[in-house]
Amino acid sequence: MHEYGITESLLRIVEDSAREAGVSKVITIRIVIGALTGFAPESIEFYYERMSQNTVAEGAKLEFEELPVTLRCRSCGHVFQPEERRWDCPSCASSEMEIQGGRELYIKEMEAA
């Protein structure tokens, strides 16, 4: 259900950007989504289809780039992608981690006509 609000915000950004650029039709929207966001691309697509009707973005193809979780060990500085739910450092076994990636959600680019 959180995807409804996110999709609404994404569509507003697309419409505002299209208006500023003088674009009459958006063809493709590339969205970056991190693994930790919990957002399902399928749900965003579902809501997008309905919300974008009668807008400059109606019928635009959504392309998702999913980014994995990336951590940095606070003890040794090693940057890695954890396996499953093991978030201990593979270099020094510390459990003191800083999340470096995986919380992203943004429009990377749009193609227009």
A tleap script that builds the chain and sets N, CA, C and O, in Angstrom:
source leaprc.protein.ff14SB
mol = sequence {
  NMET HIE GLU TYR GLY ILE THR GLU SER LEU
  LEU ARG ILE VAL GLU ASP SER ALA ARG GLU
  ALA GLY VAL SER LYS VAL ILE THR ILE ARG
  ILE VAL ILE GLY ALA LEU THR GLY PHE ALA
  PRO GLU SER ILE GLU PHE TYR TYR GLU ARG
  MET SER GLN ASN THR VAL ALA GLU GLY ALA
  LYS LEU GLU PHE GLU GLU LEU PRO VAL THR
  LEU ARG CYS ARG SER CYS GLY HIE VAL PHE
  GLN PRO GLU GLU ARG ARG TRP ASP CYS PRO
  SER CYS ALA SER SER GLU MET GLU ILE GLN
  GLY GLY ARG GLU LEU TYR ILE LYS GLU MET
  GLU ALA CALA
}
set mol.1.N position { 0.811 -1.192 0.000 }
set mol.1.CA position { 0.000 0.000 0.000 }
set mol.1.C position { 0.858 1.262 0.000 }
set mol.1.O position { 0.411 2.313 -0.459 }
set mol.2.N position { 2.082 1.169 0.509 }
set mol.2.CA position { 2.977 2.332 0.506 }
set mol.2.C position { 3.323 2.751 -0.922 }
set mol.2.O position { 3.662 3.906 -1.177 }
set mol.3.N position { 3.235 1.804 -1.838 }
set mol.3.CA position { 3.553 2.097 -3.227 }
set mol.3.C position { 2.598 3.121 -3.833 }
set mol.3.O position { 2.968 3.825 -4.773 }
set mol.4.N position { 1.381 3.214 -3.314 }
set mol.4.CA position { 0.415 4.179 -3.837 }
set mol.4.C position { 0.967 5.597 -3.698 }
set mol.4.O position { 0.999 6.350 -4.672 }
set mol.5.N position { 1.396 5.958 -2.508 }
set mol.5.CA position { 1.933 7.303 -2.264 }
set mol.5.C position { 3.219 7.562 -3.017 }
set mol.5.O position { 3.433 8.660 -3.530 }
set mol.6.N position { 4.075 6.562 -3.085 }
set mol.6.CA position { 5.337 6.699 -3.814 }
set mol.6.C position { 5.057 6.902 -5.299 }
set mol.6.O position { 5.676 7.754 -5.936 }
set mol.7.N position { 4.133 6.129 -5.853 }
set mol.7.CA position { 3.790 6.243 -7.264 }
set mol.7.C position { 3.197 7.622 -7.557 }
set mol.7.O position { 3.491 8.228 -8.588 }
set mol.8.N position { 2.375 8.101 -6.656 }
set mol.8.CA position { 1.782 9.429 -6.804 }
set mol.8.C position { 2.877 10.499 -6.844 }
set mol.8.O position { 2.821 11.417 -7.662 }
set mol.9.N position { 3.864 10.378 -5.967 }
set mol.9.CA position { 4.980 11.331 -5.947 }
set mol.9.C position { 5.831 11.236 -7.206 }
set mol.9.O position { 6.213 12.258 -7.775 }
set mol.10.N position { 6.131 10.018 -7.646 }
set mol.10.CA position { 6.913 9.829 -8.866 }
set mol.10.C position { 6.207 10.441 -10.069 }
set mol.10.O position { 6.839 11.106 -10.889 }
set mol.11.N position { 4.899 10.218 -10.176 }
set mol.11.CA position { 4.141 10.757 -11.294 }
set mol.11.C position { 4.132 12.287 -11.253 }
set mol.11.O position { 4.226 12.935 -12.296 }
set mol.12.N position { 4.020 12.858 -10.073 }
set mol.12.CA position { 4.046 14.320 -9.946 }
set mol.12.C position { 5.390 14.876 -10.422 }
set mol.12.O position { 5.436 15.900 -11.105 }
set mol.13.N position { 6.470 14.204 -10.064 }
set mol.13.CA position { 7.815 14.619 -10.504 }
set mol.13.C position { 7.917 14.537 -12.025 }
set mol.13.O position { 8.441 15.449 -12.666 }
set mol.14.N position { 7.416 13.444 -12.599 }
set mol.14.CA position { 7.456 13.260 -14.058 }
set mol.14.C position { 6.660 14.374 -14.745 }
set mol.14.O position { 7.141 14.975 -15.705 }
set mol.15.N position { 5.464 14.646 -14.266 }
set mol.15.CA position { 4.626 15.682 -14.878 }
set mol.15.C position { 5.269 17.061 -14.765 }
set mol.15.O position { 5.273 17.828 -15.727 }
set mol.16.N position { 5.813 17.375 -13.590 }
set mol.16.CA position { 6.475 18.672 -13.399 }
set mol.16.C position { 7.691 18.811 -14.306 }
set mol.16.O position { 7.904 19.861 -14.914 }
set mol.17.N position { 8.484 17.753 -14.393 }
set mol.17.CA position { 9.682 17.781 -15.240 }
set mol.17.C position { 9.314 17.921 -16.713 }
set mol.17.O position { 9.957 18.662 -17.457 }
set mol.18.N position { 8.280 17.206 -17.123 }
set mol.18.CA position { 7.828 17.289 -18.525 }
set mol.18.C position { 7.337 18.694 -18.845 }
set mol.18.O position { 7.638 19.234 -19.910 }
set mol.19.N position { 6.587 19.281 -17.932 }
set mol.19.CA position { 6.067 20.636 -18.148 }
set mol.19.C position { 7.218 21.639 -18.249 }
set mol.19.O position { 7.215 22.501 -19.128 }
set mol.20.N position { 8.204 21.529 -17.346 }
set mol.20.CA position { 9.357 22.440 -17.362 }
set mol.20.C position { 10.158 22.312 -18.655 }
set mol.20.O position { 10.690 23.299 -19.163 }
set mol.21.N position { 10.238 21.084 -19.185 }
set mol.21.CA position { 11.016 20.844 -20.407 }
set mol.21.C position { 10.195 21.067 -21.676 }
set mol.21.O position { 10.732 20.979 -22.781 }
set mol.22.N position { 8.921 21.349 -21.533 }
set mol.22.CA position { 8.070 21.557 -22.706 }
set mol.22.C position { 7.784 20.276 -23.468 }
set mol.22.O position { 7.594 20.298 -24.684 }
set mol.23.N position { 7.754 19.157 -22.749 }
set mol.23.CA position { 7.551 17.839 -23.351 }
set mol.23.C position { 6.062 17.515 -23.377 }
set mol.23.O position { 5.345 17.770 -22.409 }
set mol.24.N position { 5.605 16.951 -24.488 }
set mol.24.CA position { 4.190 16.616 -24.599 }
set mol.24.C position { 3.898 15.139 -24.343 }
set mol.24.O position { 2.746 14.773 -24.109 }
set mol.25.N position { 4.927 14.281 -24.382 }
set mol.25.CA position { 4.713 12.849 -24.188 }
set mol.25.C position { 5.954 12.206 -23.581 }
set mol.25.O position { 7.049 12.318 -24.133 }
set mol.26.N position { 5.785 11.533 -22.445 }
set mol.26.CA position { 6.870 10.778 -21.808 }
set mol.26.C position { 6.741 9.335 -22.283 }
set mol.26.O position { 5.666 8.740 -22.221 }
set mol.27.N position { 7.865 8.780 -22.762 }
set mol.27.CA position { 7.860 7.437 -23.336 }
set mol.27.C position { 8.391 6.384 -22.358 }
set mol.27.O position { 7.818 5.303 -22.226 }
set mol.28.N position { 9.483 6.710 -21.684 }
set mol.28.CA position { 10.118 5.771 -20.759 }
set mol.28.C position { 10.545 6.510 -19.494 }
set mol.28.O position { 11.005 7.650 -19.550 }
set mol.29.N position { 10.385 5.840 -18.351 }
set mol.29.CA position { 10.827 6.381 -17.065 }
set mol.29.C position { 11.699 5.320 -16.418 }
set mol.29.O position { 11.250 4.197 -16.186 }
set mol.30.N position { 12.945 5.674 -16.127 }
set mol.30.CA position { 13.876 4.744 -15.474 }
set mol.30.C position { 13.960 5.112 -13.995 }
set mol.30.O position { 14.306 6.236 -13.631 }
set mol.31.N position { 13.634 4.133 -13.157 }
set mol.31.CA position { 13.558 4.349 -11.722 }
set mol.31.C position { 14.573 3.456 -11.023 }
set mol.31.O position { 14.652 2.257 -11.290 }
set mol.32.N position { 15.351 4.058 -10.122 }
set mol.32.CA position { 16.305 3.304 -9.302 }
set mol.32.C position { 15.619 3.028 -7.967 }
set mol.32.O position { 15.067 3.929 -7.336 }
set mol.33.N position { 15.666 1.756 -7.550 }
set mol.33.CA position { 15.010 1.368 -6.313 }
set mol.33.C position { 15.924 0.439 -5.523 }
set mol.33.O position { 16.359 -0.594 -6.033 }
set mol.34.N position { 16.209 0.803 -4.295 }
set mol.34.CA position { 17.103 0.018 -3.438 }
set mol.34.C position { 16.381 -1.130 -2.766 }
set mol.34.O position { 15.179 -1.062 -2.508 }
set mol.35.N position { 17.129 -2.189 -2.485 }
set mol.35.CA position { 16.568 -3.401 -1.890 }
set mol.35.C position { 15.955 -3.167 -0.512 }
set mol.35.O position { 15.046 -3.895 -0.113 }
set mol.36.N position { 16.430 -2.180 0.209 }
set mol.36.CA position { 15.918 -1.933 1.555 }
set mol.36.C position { 14.652 -1.077 1.591 }
set mol.36.O position { 14.064 -0.899 2.657 }
set mol.37.N position { 14.229 -0.551 0.457 }
set mol.37.CA position { 13.040 0.293 0.460 }
set mol.37.C position { 11.779 -0.501 0.756 }
set mol.37.O position { 10.824 0.023 1.330 }
set mol.38.N position { 11.781 -1.762 0.364 }
set mol.38.CA position { 10.602 -2.593 0.555 }
set mol.38.C position { 9.537 -2.371 -0.500 }
set mol.38.O position { 8.462 -2.967 -0.433 }
set mol.39.N position { 9.827 -1.511 -1.485 }
set mol.39.CA position { 8.852 -1.236 -2.535 }
set mol.39.C position { 8.945 -2.288 -3.626 }
set mol.39.O position { 10.037 -2.672 -4.045 }
set mol.40.N position { 7.791 -2.748 -4.080 }
set mol.40.CA position { 7.728 -3.752 -5.140 }
set mol.40.C position { 7.478 -3.062 -6.480 }
set mol.40.O position { 6.465 -2.381 -6.639 }
set mol.41.N position { 8.383 -3.226 -7.440 }
set mol.41.CA position { 8.185 -2.623 -8.753 }
set mol.41.C position { 6.832 -2.966 -9.374 }
set mol.41.O position { 6.226 -2.126 -10.040 }
set mol.42.N position { 6.355 -4.188 -9.161 }
set mol.42.CA position { 5.071 -4.601 -9.729 }
set mol.42.C position { 3.930 -3.749 -9.184 }
set mol.42.O position { 3.007 -3.401 -9.920 }
set mol.43.N position { 3.989 -3.414 -7.907 }
set mol.43.CA position { 2.944 -2.580 -7.303 }
set mol.43.C position { 3.010 -1.154 -7.830 }
set mol.43.O position { 1.980 -0.527 -8.078 }
set mol.44.N position { 4.207 -0.653 -7.997 }
set mol.44.CA position { 4.363 0.693 -8.551 }
set mol.44.C position { 3.794 0.731 -9.969 }
set mol.44.O position { 3.098 1.678 -10.336 }
set mol.45.N position { 4.091 -0.297 -10.763 }
set mol.45.CA position { 3.548 -0.376 -12.124 }
set mol.45.C position { 2.015 -0.436 -12.108 }
set mol.45.O position { 1.350 0.211 -12.917 }
set mol.46.N position { 1.472 -1.216 -11.183 }
set mol.46.CA position { 0.018 -1.350 -11.071 }
set mol.46.C position { -0.634 0.010 -10.826 }
set mol.46.O position { -1.569 0.389 -11.532 }
set mol.47.N position { -0.144 0.737 -9.832 }
set mol.47.CA position { -0.711 2.048 -9.512 }
set mol.47.C position { -0.424 3.064 -10.618 }
set mol.47.O position { -1.264 3.910 -10.928 }
set mol.48.N position { 0.755 2.975 -11.203 }
set mol.48.CA position { 1.142 3.917 -12.256 }
set mol.48.C position { 0.176 3.853 -13.439 }
set mol.48.O position { -0.236 4.886 -13.967 }
set mol.49.N position { -0.179 2.642 -13.848 }
set mol.49.CA position { -1.100 2.475 -14.981 }
set mol.49.C position { -2.394 3.251 -14.762 }
set mol.49.O position { -2.906 3.888 -15.682 }
set mol.50.N position { -2.910 3.196 -13.558 }
set mol.50.CA position { -4.174 3.854 -13.252 }
set mol.50.C position { -4.015 5.361 -13.051 }
set mol.50.O position { -4.832 6.152 -13.524 }
set mol.51.N position { -2.964 5.740 -12.350 }
set mol.51.CA position { -2.769 7.163 -12.024 }
set mol.51.C position { -2.356 8.003 -13.223 }
set mol.51.O position { -2.660 9.194 -13.285 }
set mol.52.N position { -1.667 7.389 -14.172 }
set mol.52.CA position { -1.113 8.164 -15.287 }
set mol.52.C position { -2.111 8.401 -16.422 }
set mol.52.O position { -1.802 9.099 -17.387 }
set mol.53.N position { -3.288 7.828 -16.307 }
set mol.53.CA position { -4.289 8.018 -17.369 }
set mol.53.C position { -4.582 9.506 -17.545 }
set mol.53.O position { -4.733 10.250 -16.576 }
set mol.54.N position { -4.657 9.913 -18.799 }
set mol.54.CA position { -4.938 11.305 -19.171 }
set mol.54.C position { -3.859 12.288 -18.707 }
set mol.54.O position { -4.140 13.460 -18.456 }
set mol.55.N position { -2.629 11.795 -18.597 }
set mol.55.CA position { -1.491 12.664 -18.274 }
set mol.55.C position { -0.466 12.548 -19.392 }
set mol.55.O position { -0.592 11.696 -20.272 }
set mol.56.N position { 0.535 13.392 -19.357 }
set mol.56.CA position { 1.631 13.370 -20.319 }
set mol.56.C position { 2.411 12.050 -20.248 }
set mol.56.O position { 3.123 11.687 -21.184 }
set mol.57.N position { 2.267 11.347 -19.135 }
set mol.57.CA position { 3.010 10.110 -18.920 }
set mol.57.C position { 2.187 8.850 -19.161 }
set mol.57.O position { 2.665 7.744 -18.909 }
set mol.58.N position { 0.974 8.999 -19.639 }
set mol.58.CA position { 0.135 7.829 -19.887 }
set mol.58.C position { 0.809 6.903 -20.898 }
set mol.58.O position { 1.259 7.346 -21.955 }
set mol.59.N position { 0.874 5.623 -20.564 }
set mol.59.CA position { 1.452 4.628 -21.453 }
set mol.59.C position { 2.972 4.541 -21.432 }
set mol.59.O position { 3.550 3.703 -22.124 }
set mol.60.N position { 3.626 5.389 -20.651 }
set mol.60.CA position { 5.090 5.335 -20.582 }
set mol.60.C position { 5.541 4.013 -19.961 }
set mol.60.O position { 4.904 3.486 -19.049 }
set mol.61.N position { 6.629 3.504 -20.466 }
set mol.61.CA position { 7.196 2.258 -19.954 }
set mol.61.C position { 8.032 2.573 -18.721 }
set mol.61.O position { 8.860 3.483 -18.742 }
set mol.62.N position { 7.815 1.819 -17.649 }
set mol.62.CA position { 8.637 1.961 -16.444 }
set mol.62.C position { 9.734 0.910 -16.487 }
set mol.62.O position { 9.466 -0.276 -16.677 }
set mol.63.N position { 10.964 1.354 -16.309 }
set mol.63.CA position { 12.104 0.437 -16.234 }
set mol.63.C position { 12.733 0.617 -14.860 }
set mol.63.O position { 13.022 1.739 -14.445 }
set mol.64.N position { 12.944 -0.484 -14.159 }
set mol.64.CA position { 13.484 -0.435 -12.808 }
set mol.64.C position { 14.912 -0.954 -12.762 }
set mol.64.O position { 15.232 -1.989 -13.346 }
set mol.65.N position { 15.747 -0.232 -12.072 }
set mol.65.CA position { 17.107 -0.669 -11.785 }
set mol.65.C position { 17.136 -0.920 -10.279 }
set mol.65.O position { 17.050 0.016 -9.485 }
set mol.66.N position { 17.257 -2.174 -9.898 }
set mol.66.CA position { 17.231 -2.525 -8.484 }
set mol.66.C position { 18.659 -2.596 -7.946 }
set mol.66.O position { 19.509 -3.305 -8.483 }
set mol.67.N position { 18.899 -1.847 -6.874 }
set mol.67.CA position { 20.219 -1.805 -6.260 }
set mol.67.C position { 20.257 -2.672 -5.003 }
set mol.67.O position { 19.319 -2.654 -4.206 }
set mol.68.N position { 21.337 -3.429 -4.826 }
set mol.68.CA position { 21.452 -4.289 -3.655 }
set mol.68.C position { 21.847 -3.497 -2.405 }
set mol.68.O position { 22.217 -2.325 -2.480 }
set mol.69.N position { 21.759 -4.158 -1.281 }
set mol.69.CA position { 22.231 -3.582 -0.026 }
set mol.69.C position { 23.755 -3.550 -0.076 }
set mol.69.O position { 24.389 -4.539 -0.444 }
set mol.70.N position { 24.338 -2.420 0.291 }
set mol.70.CA position { 25.794 -2.294 0.394 }
set mol.70.C position { 26.110 -1.766 1.780 }
set mol.70.O position { 25.517 -0.787 2.234 }
set mol.71.N position { 27.050 -2.424 2.452 }
set mol.71.CA position { 27.433 -2.051 3.806 }
set mol.71.C position { 28.903 -1.674 3.873 }
set mol.71.O position { 29.712 -2.112 3.056 }
set mol.72.N position { 29.235 -0.846 4.869 }
set mol.72.CA position { 30.631 -0.516 5.163 }
set mol.72.C position { 30.874 -0.831 6.617 }
set mol.72.O position { 30.143 -0.385 7.501 }
set mol.73.N position { 31.918 -1.612 6.852 }
set mol.73.CA position { 32.288 -1.990 8.212 }
set mol.73.C position { 32.887 -0.776 8.922 }
set mol.73.O position { 33.806 -0.146 8.398 }
set mol.74.N position { 32.385 -0.447 10.087 }
set mol.74.CA position { 32.906 0.690 10.849 }
set mol.74.C position { 34.248 0.364 11.503 }
set mol.74.O position { 34.996 1.268 11.874 }
set mol.75.N position { 34.545 -0.906 11.640 }
set mol.75.CA position { 35.808 -1.298 12.267 }
set mol.75.C position { 36.985 -1.262 11.296 }
set mol.75.O position { 38.034 -0.697 11.606 }
set mol.76.N position { 36.806 -1.871 10.109 }
set mol.76.CA position { 37.936 -1.972 9.179 }
set mol.76.C position { 37.719 -1.208 7.868 }
set mol.76.O position { 38.651 -1.082 7.073 }
set mol.77.N position { 36.505 -0.697 7.629 }
set mol.77.CA position { 36.242 0.075 6.419 }
set mol.77.C position { 35.894 -0.742 5.186 }
set mol.77.O position { 35.666 -0.178 4.116 }
set mol.78.N position { 35.849 -2.053 5.320 }
set mol.78.CA position { 35.530 -2.920 4.177 }
set mol.78.C position { 34.098 -2.653 3.697 }
set mol.78.O position { 33.169 -2.605 4.502 }
set mol.79.N position { 33.927 -2.479 2.375 }
set mol.79.CA position { 32.610 -2.275 1.774 }
set mol.79.C position { 32.210 -3.575 1.075 }
set mol.79.O position { 32.985 -4.145 0.307 }
set mol.80.N position { 30.984 -4.034 1.355 }
set mol.80.CA position { 30.551 -5.316 0.799 }
set mol.80.C position { 29.032 -5.387 0.695 }
set mol.80.O position { 28.307 -4.578 1.274 }
set mol.81.N position { 28.581 -6.376 -0.058 }
set mol.81.CA position { 27.157 -6.685 -0.143 }
set mol.81.C position { 26.933 -7.931 0.709 }
set mol.81.O position { 27.531 -8.976 0.450 }
set mol.82.N position { 26.083 -7.826 1.714 }
set mol.82.CA position { 25.890 -8.965 2.619 }
set mol.82.C position { 25.199 -10.142 1.937 }
set mol.82.O position { 24.425 -9.972 0.995 }
set mol.83.N position { 25.497 -11.322 2.432 }
set mol.83.CA position { 24.828 -12.532 1.969 }
set mol.83.C position { 23.634 -12.771 2.874 }
set mol.83.O position { 23.759 -12.850 4.096 }
set mol.84.N position { 22.458 -12.886 2.235 }
set mol.84.CA position { 21.215 -13.121 2.982 }
set mol.84.C position { 21.094 -12.091 4.111 }
set mol.84.O position { 21.130 -10.887 3.859 }
set mol.85.N position { 20.954 -12.553 5.326 }
set mol.85.CA position { 20.811 -11.649 6.478 }
set mol.85.C position { 22.064 -11.634 7.357 }
set mol.85.O position { 22.005 -11.214 8.513 }
set mol.86.N position { 23.182 -12.084 6.821 }
set mol.86.CA position { 24.448 -12.045 7.570 }
set mol.86.C position { 25.094 -10.693 7.318 }
set mol.86.O position { 25.655 -10.442 6.252 }
set mol.87.N position { 25.006 -9.844 8.305 }
set mol.87.CA position { 25.525 -8.502 8.145 }
set mol.87.C position { 26.821 -8.304 8.922 }
set mol.87.O position { 27.164 -7.175 9.276 }
set mol.88.N position { 27.536 -9.379 9.189 }
set mol.88.CA position { 28.841 -9.229 9.827 }
set mol.88.C position { 29.904 -9.108 8.741 }
set mol.88.O position { 29.747 -9.652 7.648 }
set mol.89.N position { 30.971 -8.405 9.042 }
set mol.89.CA position { 32.010 -8.118 8.062 }
set mol.89.C position { 32.764 -9.395 7.669 }
set mol.89.O position { 33.237 -10.125 8.539 }
set mol.90.N position { 32.875 -9.662 6.380 }
set mol.90.CA position { 33.610 -10.843 5.936 }
set mol.90.C position { 35.124 -10.700 6.134 }
set mol.90.O position { 35.851 -11.690 6.060 }
set mol.91.N position { 35.602 -9.474 6.386 }
set mol.91.CA position { 37.037 -9.265 6.581 }
set mol.91.C position { 37.466 -9.385 8.038 }
set mol.91.O position { 38.490 -9.995 8.348 }
set mol.92.N position { 36.651 -8.782 8.947 }
set mol.92.CA position { 37.081 -8.766 10.352 }
set mol.92.C position { 36.038 -9.326 11.320 }
set mol.92.O position { 36.291 -9.389 12.523 }
set mol.93.N position { 34.877 -9.731 10.817 }
set mol.93.CA position { 33.788 -10.328 11.599 }
set mol.93.C position { 33.072 -9.340 12.529 }
set mol.93.O position { 32.266 -9.751 13.365 }
set mol.94.N position { 33.357 -8.064 12.389 }
set mol.94.CA position { 32.669 -7.056 13.200 }
set mol.94.C position { 31.196 -6.994 12.796 }
set mol.94.O position { 30.833 -7.299 11.660 }
set mol.95.N position { 30.364 -6.593 13.745 }
set mol.95.CA position { 28.943 -6.421 13.440 }
set mol.95.C position { 28.551 -4.941 13.440 }
set mol.95.O position { 27.367 -4.608 13.407 }
set mol.96.N position { 29.542 -4.069 13.475 }
set mol.96.CA position { 29.315 -2.624 13.449 }
set mol.96.C position { 29.308 -2.155 11.989 }
set mol.96.O position { 30.360 -1.924 11.392 }
set mol.97.N position { 28.099 -2.020 11.430 }
set mol.97.CA position { 27.968 -1.691 10.019 }
set mol.97.C position { 27.289 -0.340 9.808 }
set mol.97.O position { 26.532 0.149 10.646 }
set mol.98.N position { 27.596 0.234 8.657 }
set mol.98.CA position { 26.940 1.454 8.188 }
set mol.98.C position { 26.344 1.124 6.829 }
set mol.98.O position { 27.024 0.579 5.959 }
set mol.99.N position { 25.082 1.453 6.654 }
set mol.99.CA position { 24.430 1.186 5.367 }
set mol.99.C position { 24.903 2.230 4.363 }
set mol.99.O position { 24.752 3.432 4.581 }
set mol.100.N position { 25.477 1.756 3.262 }
set mol.100.CA position { 25.976 2.636 2.205 }
set mol.100.C position { 25.035 2.697 1.016 }
set mol.100.O position { 25.012 3.694 0.294 }
set mol.101.N position { 24.264 1.653 0.808 }
set mol.101.CA position { 23.365 1.610 -0.333 }
set mol.101.C position { 22.232 0.639 -0.117 }
set mol.101.O position { 22.336 -0.294 0.679 }
set mol.102.N position { 21.146 0.868 -0.833 }
set mol.102.CA position { 19.989 -0.006 -0.735 }
set mol.102.C position { 18.730 0.728 -0.315 }
set mol.102.O position { 17.645 0.146 -0.296 }
set mol.103.N position { 18.868 2.019 0.026 }
set mol.103.CA position { 17.700 2.813 0.440 }
set mol.103.C position { 17.282 3.823 -0.631 }
set mol.103.O position { 16.430 4.677 -0.387 }
set mol.104.N position { 17.881 3.722 -1.804 }
set mol.104.CA position { 17.638 4.679 -2.882 }
set mol.104.C position { 16.238 4.498 -3.483 }
set mol.104.O position { 15.698 3.393 -3.535 }
set mol.105.N position { 15.686 5.597 -3.924 }
set mol.105.CA position { 14.464 5.591 -4.716 }
set mol.105.C position { 14.409 6.924 -5.439 }
set mol.105.O position { 14.134 7.961 -4.834 }
set mol.106.N position { 14.674 6.888 -6.745 }
set mol.106.CA position { 14.660 8.124 -7.518 }
set mol.106.C position { 14.494 7.829 -8.999 }
set mol.106.O position { 14.718 6.710 -9.461 }
set mol.107.N position { 14.097 8.861 -9.728 }
set mol.107.CA position { 13.987 8.758 -11.178 }
set mol.107.C position { 15.358 9.060 -11.754 }
set mol.107.O position { 15.883 10.160 -11.587 }
set mol.108.N position { 15.929 8.084 -12.428 }
set mol.108.CA position { 17.266 8.236 -13.010 }
set mol.108.C position { 17.218 9.061 -14.277 }
set mol.108.O position { 18.035 9.960 -14.473 }
set mol.109.N position { 16.249 8.753 -15.146 }
set mol.109.CA position { 16.089 9.509 -16.387 }
set mol.109.C position { 14.744 9.208 -17.020 }
set mol.109.O position { 14.064 8.237 -16.689 }
set mol.110.N position { 14.392 10.087 -17.947 }
set mol.110.CA position { 13.141 9.911 -18.678 }
set mol.110.C position { 13.413 10.149 -20.156 }
set mol.110.O position { 14.256 10.968 -20.522 }
set mol.111.N position { 12.692 9.425 -20.995 }
set mol.111.CA position { 12.734 9.657 -22.438 }
set mol.111.C position { 11.396 10.256 -22.830 }
set mol.111.O position { 10.341 9.841 -22.350 }
set mol.112.N position { 11.465 11.236 -23.709 }
set mol.112.CA position { 10.243 11.918 -24.127 }
set mol.112.C position { 10.222 12.127 -25.628 }
set mol.112.O position { 11.241 12.015 -26.310 }
set mol.113.N position { 9.036 12.432 -26.120 }
set mol.113.CA position { 8.877 12.710 -27.542 }
set mol.113.C position { 8.615 14.193 -27.731 }
set mol.113.O position { 8.449 14.652 -28.861 }
savepdb mol mol.pdb
quit
